[in-house]
Structure formats: C-alpha cells, structure tokens
C-alpha cells in the first residue's frame, strides 16, 4: 500500500537518477550485495568473498572480519554513486566462483531496482548501460518549466505518473505526454481545439514543418489511438503491454517535440 505523501505527489522524486543515487536506491543495492559477503549458507565461505573484495576491489590492507564489516557499510553509503556500480559489476563477474547466487538472479534483482527507482541505466551482461543522458534530462526539465499552464499541467502529470515508485502508471503517462503535445500545437497554431492528428496536418499545411516529421507524428498519434488501452479503453481480455522503457520513450520524444514547437512560436 502506498503512503499518503506518495499517493498525493507530495514527495517530488527525480524523473531519472542519472548522476546520483538517492538513499532508497543505495539501500536496495546494499540489500542485494550484502548477502554475497554476509550470507547464512553454512556451505559457503563468505570469508573468502570478503577477503577477495578487500584485496582486489577495495585494495585495503590488514584484513579482519570486524574491520571489513565497519568499512563496507560506511563505504557503501558514503562513496560516489558510480563506485557502487563498479562493485556490482565486479561482483557479477565473480558470482560463478562464489556460488552464493547465480548471475541471472543477481542481474534480475539489479534490473528491478533500476526500474523501481527510475535510474537511467539498464544492466546487461553484467554491465550498466545508459538508457538516458543529460541532454534528454535537460529537455524534460525545459518542458516542465514551460510558460504555458496547460502544457505544463499535462506534462507534469505525465512526470508524476511515470515517477511514482509505488504504482507507476505508464499508460496514462503516455496519454498525458500526448495531451501536452496537443496543447503546445494549439498554442502554435492559435487553435482552441483539435487532436494531435488534426493539428499536425494543419501545421504541415501552414508552415515549413518537414514532411517526414509530419508523417512520423501522424503515425505516432495513430499508434496511440489504435492501440487500445493507451488513448482508449482496452477491450475485454486484451492485455496492455506498456512498460517502463515504452513510457520513457514517449516521455522523452514528446518533451523534445514540445521544446521544438516552442521554438516555432
């Protein structure tokens, strides 16, 4: 069950964590890595794991169990965010030798944390791969600060739906992103109403808006209109297959298009 502050969007979470990790994310990564060093399987030599990390990852001297325990927890919550990623990648490579958890299970746990906390990376074959960058984040920030109240309202709703770490609503995130684009198109074209599909056609007919852009956005709108469960109710028994990466794509591309349209005003 979500908390009151989370349900009412009183705690503002970052859209993406890209150059940082908040306390919650560190806690979750810690809980995944900690059993590698301090598990309770009597057949596993956890002391060997700790010594390996002490010597070959942390490069420290004078190992002791007590010293490692104190050092490790302090390091984990004070080190730079990227050092935690370094440790996770290092652990992944050694898991077959350690034998305490298989690589697939470890990888699945890491991926779940990345998605749950909107961290701008994926974990593929034991390596963190960026799924967003500072340019995309800057584009989103610019859209959030749009001077038009209607555009800002719809896009901020999209951000809130996407960023909800308890119950993210990716379908309605896409709807609100498209609504923000429609609102921006109405401003540019000085129209009181109109769908994205209708407005894109008008924009193409009344300006130097590139034809490939017009066709691409017409198809984009057609996709969200025809795919039941995005802009229309899903049919009975139909599965809505919209995930984090799907919603992220729409959020970023709609943000970039809104900022492009703003430049046309």
C-alpha positions in Angstrom: 0.0 0.0 0.0 1.3 3.5 -0.9 1.8 6.2 1.7 -0.4 9.3 1.8 2.5 11.5 0.7 3.2 9.3 -2.3 -0.4 9.0 -3.4 -0.8 12.8 -3.4 2.6 13.5 -5.0 3.8 15.5 -2.0 7.2 14.0 -2.3 8.8 15.0 -5.6 11.0 12.3 -7.0 13.5 12.9 -9.8 12.4 11.8 -13.2 15.6 9.9 -13.6 18.6 9.3 -11.4 21.5 9.7 -13.8 24.5 11.2 -12.0 23.5 10.2 -8.5 21.8 7.6 -6.3 19.4 8.5 -3.5 19.3 6.8 -0.1 16.5 4.4 -1.1 18.4 3.2 -4.2 21.6 2.7 -2.1 19.6 0.7 0.5 18.1 -1.6 -2.2 21.5 -2.2 -3.8 23.0 -2.8 -0.4 20.4 -5.4 0.4 21.3 -7.3 -2.9 25.0 -7.2 -2.4 25.2 -7.7 1.4 24.3 -11.5 1.3 27.3 -12.1 -1.0 29.5 -11.1 1.9 27.4 -12.0 4.9 25.1 -14.8 3.9 23.9 -17.7 6.1 24.6 -20.7 3.9 26.9 -22.9 6.0 28.4 -24.5 2.9 29.6 -21.1 1.5 32.9 -19.5 2.5 31.8 -15.9 2.9 35.1 -15.0 4.5 36.7 -15.8 1.1 34.3 -13.3 -0.6 35.2 -10.6 1.9 38.9 -11.1 1.5 38.6 -11.1 -2.3 36.8 -7.7 -2.2 39.2 -6.3 0.4 42.3 -7.2 -1.6 41.2 -6.9 -5.2 38.3 -4.3 -5.2 38.9 -2.0 -2.3 42.7 -2.6 -2.3 42.9 -2.3 1.5 45.5 -3.9 3.9 45.3 -5.7 7.3 42.1 -7.6 6.7 39.8 -8.6 9.6 36.1 -9.6 9.7 35.3 -6.8 12.1 37.3 -4.3 10.1 35.6 -5.3 6.8 32.1 -5.0 8.3 32.7 -1.5 9.6 34.5 -0.4 6.5 32.0 -1.9 4.0 28.8 -0.3 5.3 30.4 3.1 5.7 31.9 2.9 2.2 28.6 1.9 0.6 26.6 4.8 1.9 29.3 7.5 1.5 31.1 6.5 -1.7 30.3 8.1 -5.1 27.3 6.6 -6.9 29.4 5.2 -9.7 31.6 3.2 -7.3 28.6 1.2 -6.3 28.0 0.4 -9.9 31.7 -0.7 -10.1 31.2 -3.0 -7.2 28.1 -4.6 -8.6 29.8 -5.2 -12.0 32.8 -6.7 -10.1 30.6 -9.0 -8.0 28.7 -10.1 -11.1 31.9 -11.4 -12.7 32.9 -13.4 -9.6 29.5 -14.9 -8.8 30.2 -18.2 -10.7 33.2 -18.7 -8.5 31.5 -17.6 -5.3 28.4 -19.8 -5.9 26.2 -18.0 -3.4 23.7 -16.6 -6.0 23.5 -17.2 -9.8 24.2 -14.4 -12.2 20.7 -14.3 -13.7 19.0 -13.9 -10.3 21.5 -11.3 -9.3 21.0 -9.4 -12.6 17.2 -9.6 -12.3 17.4 -8.1 -8.9 19.6 -5.2 -10.0 17.3 -4.5 -13.0 14.3 -4.4 -10.7 16.0 -1.7 -8.6 16.9 0.3 -11.7 13.3 0.4 -12.9 11.7 0.8 -9.5 13.8 3.9 -8.8 13.9 5.4 -12.3 17.7 5.1 -12.5 18.9 6.0 -16.0 20.7 2.7 -16.7 20.0 -0.9 -17.6 22.1 -3.9 -16.5 23.1 -6.0 -19.5 25.6 -8.9 -19.4 27.0 -7.6 -16.1 27.4 -4.0 -17.2 25.5 -0.9 -16.6 24.4 0.7 -19.9 22.9 4.2 -20.0 19.3 4.4 -21.2 19.1 8.1 -21.0 21.6 11.0 -20.9 21.9 14.6 -19.6 20.6 16.0 -22.9 17.3 14.1 -22.5 17.0 15.1 -18.9 17.6 18.7 -19.7 14.9 18.5 -22.4 12.4 17.2 -19.8 13.4 19.9 -17.4 12.8 22.6 -20.0 9.3 21.2 -20.8 8.5 21.0 -17.1 9.2 24.8 -16.9 7.0 25.6 -19.9 5.4 29.0 -19.6 2.0 27.7 -20.8 -0.1 26.4 -17.9 -1.9 23.8 -19.9 1.2 22.3 -21.4 2.9 22.3 -18.0 -0.1 20.7 -16.3 -0.3 17.8 -18.7 3.4 17.2 -18.8 3.8 17.4 -15.0 1.0 14.8 -14.7 3.0 12.6 -17.1 6.1 13.0 -15.0 4.2 12.2 -11.8 2.6 9.1 -13.3 6.0 7.9 -14.7 8.0 8.7 -11.5 5.6 7.1 -9.0 7.8 4.4 -7.4 4.9 2.6 -5.8 2.4 2.4 -8.6 3.7 3.9 -11.8 1.0 4.4 -14.5 2.8 4.1 -17.8 -0.3 4.0 -19.9 -1.6 7.3 -18.5 1.9 8.8 -18.6 1.7 8.3 -22.4 -1.8 9.9 -22.6 -0.7 13.0 -20.7 2.5 13.3 -22.8 0.4 13.3 -26.0 -2.0 15.8 -24.4 0.9 18.1 -23.6 1.9 18.0 -27.3 -1.6 18.7 -28.4 -1.8 21.7 -26.0 1.5 23.1 -27.4 0.3 22.6 -31.0 -2.9 24.6 -30.3 -0.7 27.4 -29.0 1.5 27.4 -32.1 -1.5 27.2 -34.5 -3.7 29.6 -32.4 -6.5 27.0 -32.2 -8.9 26.4 -29.4 -9.3 22.7 -30.0 -8.1 19.8 -32.1 -6.5 16.4 -31.8 -2.8 15.8 -32.3 -3.5 14.2 -35.7 -5.6 17.1 -36.9 -3.2 19.7 -35.6 -0.2 18.0 -37.1 -1.8 18.1 -40.5 -2.6 21.8 -40.1 1.0 22.5 -39.1 2.3 20.7 -42.1 0.0 22.7 -44.4 0.7 26.1 -42.9 4.4 26.1 -42.3 7.8 24.7 -43.4 7.3 21.9 -40.9 9.3 19.0 -42.5 7.1 16.4 -44.2 8.9 13.4 -42.6 8.2 15.0 -39.1 4.5 15.4 -40.1 4.3 11.8 -41.2 6.1 10.5 -38.2 3.9 12.3 -35.7 0.8 11.3 -37.6 1.8 7.7 -37.3 2.7 8.2 -33.6 -0.8 9.6 -32.9 -2.3 6.8 -34.9 -0.5 4.2 -32.9 -1.7 5.6 -29.5 -5.2 5.9 -30.9 -5.4 2.4 -32.4 -3.6 0.7 -29.6 -6.5 0.0 -27.2 -5.5 0.8 -23.6 -3.5 3.9 -24.4 -5.9 6.6 -25.6 -9.0 4.3 -25.5 -10.2 1.7 -23.0 -8.8 -1.8 -23.5 -11.2 -4.4 -24.9 -12.2 -7.2 -22.6 -9.5 -9.7 -22.2 -6.9 -7.6 -24.1 -3.6 -7.2 -22.4 -2.0 -3.8 -22.3 1.8 -4.3 -22.8 3.2 -0.9 -21.8 6.4 -0.9 -19.7 9.0 1.5 -18.3 11.0 1.7 -21.5 7.9 2.2 -23.6 6.7 5.1 -21.4 10.2 6.6 -21.2 10.4 6.8 -25.0 7.1 8.7 -25.2 8.0 11.0 -22.3 11.3 12.0 -23.9 10.2 12.3 -27.5 7.1 14.3 -26.5 9.3 16.6 -24.4 11.7 17.2 -27.3 8.8 17.9 -29.7 7.2 20.4 -27.3 10.5 22.2 -27.0 10.9 22.2 -30.8 7.4 23.6 -31.2 8.1 26.3 -28.6 10.9 27.5 -30.9 8.4 27.9 -33.8 6.3 30.4 -31.9 
